[in-house]
Amino acid sequence: MESTRQQKIARLIQKDLSDIMLSYSRKVHGTLISVSEVRVSPDLSIAHVYLSIFPHDKVESTLEMIEQNHGAIRGEMGRLERHQLRIIPELHFHLDDTLDRMEHIDQLLSQ
């Protein structure tokens, strides 16, 4: 069960990372990167960021670009959140495949 503080930090990180990912999606033309969910550890030191990337054929290259620019993304987030957080959490990026699973379940149900 997440505390209220964890939920507030997660929403703040999600909002700021969405803005940062918008600028990164402009670098990779034709790719949409959205931050679907952020989960923060109880000690607020780690943030698990779930990303949805469209189109699906650019998922691997986009995730690789994000991992290569991990430090720059965290630095940009630190600049945006310097007045709200003392320590900027370490970011762990994950691919959110919820929509793919929902589509697969819909296909199975329709058969």
Rosetta blueprint (number, residue, H / E / L):
1 M L
2 E L
3 S L
4 T H
5 R H
6 Q H
7 Q H
8 K H
9 I H
10 A H
11 R H
12 L H
13 I H
14 Q H
15 K H
16 D H
17 L H
18 S H
19 D H
20 I H
21 M H
22 L H
23 S H
24 Y H
25 S H
26 R H
27 K H
28 V L
29 H L
30 G L
31 T L
32 L E
33 I E
34 S E
35 V E
36 S E
37 E E
38 V E
39 R E
40 V E
41 S L
42 P L
43 D L
44 L L
45 S L
46 I E
47 A E
48 H E
49 V E
50 Y E
51 L E
52 S E
53 I E
54 F E
55 P L
56 H H
57 D H
58 K H
59 V H
60 E H
61 S H
62 T H
63 L H
64 E H
65 M H
66 I H
67 E H
68 Q H
69 N L
70 H H
71 G H
72 A H
73 I H
74 R H
75 G H
76 E H
77 M H
78 G H
79 R H
80 L H
81 E L
82 R L
83 H L
84 Q L
85 L L
86 R L
87 I L
88 I L
89 P L
90 E E
91 L E
92 H E
93 F E
94 H E
95 L E
96 D L
97 D L
98 T H
99 L H
100 D H
101 R H
102 M H
103 E H
104 H H
105 I H
106 D H
107 Q H
108 L H
109 L H
110 S H
111 Q L
